[in-house]
Amino acid sequence: MRGRGLRTAWRWRERRFGRRAVSGAGAVRTVLLSGLCALLVLPTVGTAPAAAAEDGRSYAFAPGARDVAGATGPATAGRLDPGRIYRSSLPRNGRLYYRLDLTAADTAYVPVTAVPPANATVSATDGIRVSVQDAQGTPCGYAAARFGAGLSPRPVTALGQREAGKALCQGKGTFYVLVERLDAEGSGTAGPAQRWGLEIAPATEPGPARAGSTSAPQTWDSATPEPLGGTPRDASGGTGFASARALGQGVWRTGLVPGETRFYKVPVDWGRQLNASAELDGASGHGYVGGALNLSLYNPVRGYVEEAALGYTGIRRPAVLTPLPPVEYANRYAAPAGVTSVRFAGDYYLVLHLSRQLTGLYGQGPFGVTLQVREAGRAHAGPQYAGRPVPGDAFTLTGPDQAAALTGGTAGIGSTGGDSGMKLVAIGGIGLGTVLLLVLAVWTLTARRAQTRVNAQKPTA
């Protein structure tokens, strides 16, 4: 009916202005109708990524991540620039090198997230190891990440770093990042052809403008806090670091299916202390599943802080993170890894994973999970840096994230995609609508001028 109405209106314009005048604007009409069709289709394109992100068993790599191929030796290693996010892949039993150029004052952090296929078979000791080396091959430090008792493929992250001021790996120049895949005998379902995806997000931290204390705090409130009250609010979580959902203090609720991983980020200021726990609902069934629910905490450069793994027998119970000290610059001088990793303010990441092994004993789910987040302590100003971190907002709290954390919403480019996608749709729709109005005005003016010429050419009686 709508198409018949458009044709009727077109014939009316032909009778009023003359066929030749209307035909002269035919190309403009085609553009106008095509634009209208594009405007109707545009929202569908904008919302597609958000729908795809609902599968929590598929890791959402950062939008715009650059492809980089790892090399089998340092001589041909691809370059990594701090502040950019890269995507690569790692073969079974693989060892890949990447290159990093640093100044003498930079402390460099290179987090590598390994993403195995959702159908992979893994052992508890499978995972990755990441190290940073100087040009002579001397390791500056290394870290490993493994799948653990859950025997469930999931994204795992290990952090390689070069710390300025330490005994090893000093000075400016070229350094190398080595990523190694750890495979137990007999693990994997597709042999060497089964590659793991990699997301690499290098960052640098300058030194302080003024020398401060190098003594790590010795005591803090290490008592496990009482559970928070109140009605849980829904917070489904993101499917990668870049799409992590902002949370603040409160009780949050989500549903997970076995094999699913969800990411959250909690803004934590200097002087503030973060505590978190996750509780898995009870379920009907029988048997024990080790590492059924895994709650991991990462710092603003995706460095591992600590985790809690829950053995499950169908009875509701929580996985509780060990209380950590308040965030302070001097924590980096401590010995325990859980303390030295809470060394700067910014977004701390909570990652939930529900083991695929639950399916055999307790069904497909979804299983309810309650996440409690608590912050304590008085915020204060942080240290003055002698330069700028890269990326520039790595160790600061953004206003949008702080606001979103109060409601469990999304904020900024790192949101789950729905809000930013709809903003692009709105901007695109407004821009296209404006163009279409201008085209319509030109078309009308052209038709009227053509009609004037036709009238002028008609003989007068």
Disulfide bonds with the S-S distance in Angstrom:
Cys140-Cys169 2.20
